[in-house]
Amino acid sequence: MPIWILSSVLFLIWLVCKFLLGKGGFIHILLLCALSLALVQWVAERRTKQG
């Protein structure tokens, strides 16, 4: 559960920085981190449900 929260927070920070503050460049690393954390957590939860 904390991983989903961390991923959501990173995504929200990216949204705020990108669209409200107009930042660019390396801010997209936050988006990549959020997506990778969410993907890893989703795969881990899916594997535990199958097992």
C-alpha positions as CSV (number, residue, x, y, z in Angstrom):
1,M,0.0,0.0,0.0
2,P,2.7,2.6,0.8
3,I,4.2,2.0,-2.7
4,W,0.9,3.0,-4.3
5,I,0.9,6.2,-2.2
6,L,4.5,7.0,-3.1
7,S,3.8,6.5,-6.8
8,S,0.7,8.7,-6.6
9,V,2.6,11.4,-4.8
10,L,5.4,11.4,-7.5
11,F,2.8,11.5,-10.2
12,L,1.0,14.5,-8.6
13,I,4.2,16.3,-8.1
14,W,5.0,15.8,-11.8
15,L,1.6,17.1,-12.8
16,V,1.9,20.2,-10.7
17,C,5.4,21.0,-11.9
18,K,4.7,20.3,-15.5
19,F,1.3,21.9,-16.0
20,L,0.9,24.4,-13.2
21,L,4.4,25.7,-12.9
22,G,5.5,25.0,-16.5
23,K,8.7,23.2,-15.6
24,G,10.4,20.9,-18.1
25,G,13.6,18.9,-18.6
26,F,14.5,16.5,-15.8
27,I,11.1,16.8,-14.1
28,H,10.1,13.9,-16.3
29,I,12.2,11.6,-14.2
30,L,9.5,11.9,-11.6
31,L,7.0,10.6,-14.1
32,L,9.3,7.7,-15.0
33,C,9.8,6.8,-11.3
34,A,6.1,7.0,-10.6
35,L,5.2,4.7,-13.5
36,S,7.9,2.2,-12.7
37,L,6.9,2.0,-9.0
38,A,3.3,1.5,-10.0
39,L,4.1,-1.2,-12.5
40,V,6.4,-3.1,-10.1
41,Q,3.7,-3.0,-7.4
42,W,1.0,-4.1,-9.8
43,V,3.1,-7.0,-11.0
44,A,3.9,-8.0,-7.4
45,E,0.3,-8.0,-6.3
46,R,-0.8,-9.9,-9.4
47,R,1.8,-12.6,-8.8
48,T,0.8,-13.0,-5.1
49,K,-2.9,-13.5,-6.1
50,Q,-2.0,-16.2,-8.6
51,G,0.2,-18.1,-6.1
